């Protein structure tokens, strides 16, 4: 948290959690419960994102529209 605040003070303005200059990668790794819990976490993140988009009168998006590359192993893959 201190690093984000230091960046804000050094560069001015609010920190931007979304870096648009690089690739946005999603890695879903793990089998069994680990893979399943990863998918539940992704579902929660997407629900929160789409709730915010709905509040801003924007259409919902799928993970493939948010991430540039999605990959994984076992259940996560």
C-alpha angles and dihedrals in degrees: 000000000000090000091057091048091048090052090051092052094043097048100024126234130053121316114255111224091194113071105201095186098074141040121287108221129190118197117189107188132168141059133245116000094357092056093044093049089050090055091049090051090050090050090053093048091050092047090053092046093049091046089056091046090051090052088054093048093251125137120253119264134213123229090256088061093052103041126057094208130018122188143142149149135263115344091353092055 
